[in-house]
Structure formats: C-alpha cells, structure tokens
C-alpha cells in the first residue's frame, strides 16, 4: 500500500513500523486525546501542514519502511 498525503491516520496508525516513523517526526496526533476520535478524517498532508512537518520526507520514510 502506498501512503500519500491523502491517507488517513486511521489507516496507518496500527502498523508498528509506520508508527515508529510518525514518532520520529513527533506527530502530535499520536498523543492527542482529541485525535483518537478524528483519525478517520485526519489526512497525513493536512497534519503536516498544520504542524510544520516536512510532508515529502515523512512520506519517503513511511513508504520506505517495507521496501527491499
């Protein structure tokens, strides 16, 4: 599965390896109690824009998790 800016947090949050990448980028939604109820609507691109996270780098690292 290719992760894009339109992928919701709900689709990837359960994958432990991807979660490690999200932690590395300090994605605030991982510890936000309000985000839990909104994960179906939170898109990676929107989260990066809101918090100043480099989307291109994040997607590269997430999509690189299962390459090889």
Backbone bond lengths (Angstrom), bond angles and torsions (degrees), N, CA, C in turn:
res aa  C-N    CA-C-N  psi(-1)  N-CA   C-N-CA  omega(-1)  CA-C   N-CA-C  phi
1 X - - - 1.447 - - 1.533 108.73 -
2 X 1.302 117.12 128.40 1.465 122.01 177.67 1.530 108.55 -89.91
3 X 1.306 115.66 128.74 1.460 122.27 178.72 1.523 107.59 -91.01
4 X 1.336 116.70 130.86 1.465 122.32 -179.82 1.527 109.24 -125.53
5 X 1.315 115.72 179.03 1.463 120.84 179.12 1.528 111.51 -63.17
6 X 1.329 116.63 -20.34 1.460 120.95 -178.71 1.528 113.62 -95.07
7 X 1.320 117.76 -0.07 1.464 121.45 177.07 1.521 108.89 -70.86
8 X 1.317 116.23 134.62 1.466 119.40 179.62 1.520 110.34 -82.35
9 X 1.281 114.71 153.47 1.460 121.45 178.60 1.530 110.32 -60.40
10 X 1.312 117.30 -34.61 1.468 121.54 -179.05 1.527 111.93 -60.55
11 X 1.325 117.43 -32.20 1.466 120.74 -177.46 1.520 113.17 -73.67
12 X 1.320 117.55 -22.28 1.465 119.27 -173.88 1.524 114.60 -119.19
13 X 1.305 117.78 -13.90 1.464 121.13 -172.59 1.526 112.94 -62.84
14 X 1.314 118.12 -27.20 1.457 120.79 -178.35 1.515 114.99 -79.66
15 X 1.326 117.18 -10.76 1.465 121.52 -179.68 1.530 108.54 -85.05
16 X 1.310 116.17 115.21 1.471 121.23 -173.62 1.528 112.61 -60.21
17 X 1.326 118.31 -40.11 1.470 120.98 -178.84 1.526 110.87 -68.23
18 X 1.313 116.54 -40.05 1.470 119.87 177.91 1.524 109.88 -69.48
19 X 1.299 116.53 -37.92 1.473 120.33 177.91 1.530 110.57 -59.17
20 X 1.326 117.06 -38.49 1.467 120.85 177.49 1.530 110.86 -60.17
21 X 1.326 116.72 -39.43 1.474 120.33 177.70 1.529 109.56 -65.97
22 X 1.318 116.98 -43.22 1.466 120.73 179.56 1.529 111.14 -61.78
23 X 1.308 116.65 -38.24 1.472 121.18 177.00 1.524 109.67 -65.07
24 X 1.324 116.54 -42.25 1.468 121.57 179.18 1.539 110.73 -57.51
25 X 1.326 116.07 -36.77 1.463 120.68 179.52 1.531 112.43 -87.36
26 X 1.310 115.89 4.16 1.474 122.36 177.89 1.533 112.47 56.07
27 X 1.298 115.32 45.36 1.456 120.70 178.13 1.531 108.92 -64.60
28 X 1.325 118.51 112.62 1.462 120.80 -173.60 1.526 113.90 -65.13
29 X 1.302 117.53 -21.85 1.472 121.17 -177.72 1.527 112.89 -65.57
30 X 1.310 117.18 -18.76 1.455 120.49 -177.78 1.520 112.28 -68.50
31 X 1.317 116.71 -25.76 1.467 120.54 -178.34 1.523 112.85 -115.39
32 X 1.303 116.58 4.41 1.470 120.93 -177.23 1.532 110.40 -88.50
33 X 1.333 117.12 121.84 1.456 119.31 -179.93 1.534 112.85 -64.16
34 X 1.310 117.56 -29.01 1.461 120.72 179.67 1.529 111.30 -72.51
35 X 1.317 116.69 -31.28 1.461 121.29 -179.06 1.521 111.50 -65.11
36 X 1.322 117.14 -31.18 1.464 120.30 179.80 1.514 111.85 -55.12
37 X 1.306 117.26 -40.20 1.462 120.58 -178.87 1.522 112.43 -81.96
38 X 1.320 117.37 -12.34 1.462 121.70 -176.80 1.526 114.14 -110.15
39 X 1.322 118.82 2.12 1.468 121.80 -172.80 1.527 113.68 -57.09
40 X 1.311 117.46 -30.01 1.464 120.73 179.25 1.526 111.22 -67.27
41 X 1.322 117.21 -23.09 1.465 122.01 -177.20 1.523 113.97 -106.28
42 X 1.325 117.77 -15.36 1.463 121.24 -177.12 1.523 110.62 -79.77
43 X 1.321 116.16 111.77 1.461 121.29 178.61 1.526 109.57 -92.73
44 X 1.312 115.61 143.39 1.462 121.38 -177.60 1.528 111.39 -53.82
45 X 1.320 117.10 -45.07 1.466 120.62 -179.51 1.513 113.09 -60.53
46 X 1.324 116.59 -40.95 1.464 120.98 179.91 1.528 111.21 -68.10
47 X 1.320 115.63 -40.14 1.469 119.85 179.10 1.522 109.97 -62.65
48 X 1.325 116.74 -45.57 1.464 120.66 179.90 1.521 111.26 -60.97
49 X 1.311 116.23 -41.51 1.473 120.53 -179.93 1.536 110.57 -64.73
50 X 1.321 116.35 -42.99 1.474 120.58 -178.74 1.517 112.84 -63.98
51 X 1.342 116.49 -35.41 1.459 120.01 -172.42 1.522 114.03 -111.62
52 X 1.332 117.57 9.04 1.459 120.80 176.17 1.519 113.78 67.78
53 X 1.325 116.73 32.69 1.465 121.60 178.58 1.522 108.31 -92.60
54 X 1.320 116.83 137.87 1.460 121.68 -178.95 1.529 109.70 -69.49
55 X 1.325 116.47 103.82 1.465 122.46 -176.09 1.524 112.43 -61.94
56 X 1.304 116.37 -44.25 1.465 120.39 -177.72 1.532 111.48 -60.30
57 X 1.319 116.47 -45.03 1.465 120.96 179.22 1.522 111.53 -66.77
58 X 1.326 116.04 -42.52 1.461 120.29 -179.87 1.529 110.39 -61.19
59 X 1.326 117.02 -47.92 1.465 120.38 179.94 1.525 111.50 -63.50
60 X 1.322 116.66 -38.75 1.469 120.10 177.57 1.525 110.48 -60.05
61 X 1.319 116.09 -45.64 1.463 120.20 -178.33 1.530 112.06 -69.63
62 X 1.323 116.91 -41.11 1.463 120.06 179.18 1.532 110.26 -64.11
63 X 1.317 116.41 -48.11 1.463 120.20 -177.85 1.516 111.90 -70.78
64 X 1.324 117.36 -18.62 1.455 121.15 178.12 1.530 113.58 -83.11
65 X 1.317 117.18 -9.98 1.454 121.78 -177.62 1.524 112.15 -57.16
66 X 1.321 117.90 -42.23 1.454 120.77 -174.70 1.521 114.08 -108.95
67 X 1.323 117.05 12.71 1.466 119.96 176.58 1.510 109.31 -75.64
68 X 1.306 116.33 156.50 1.474 125.63 178.89 1.488 110.57 113.65
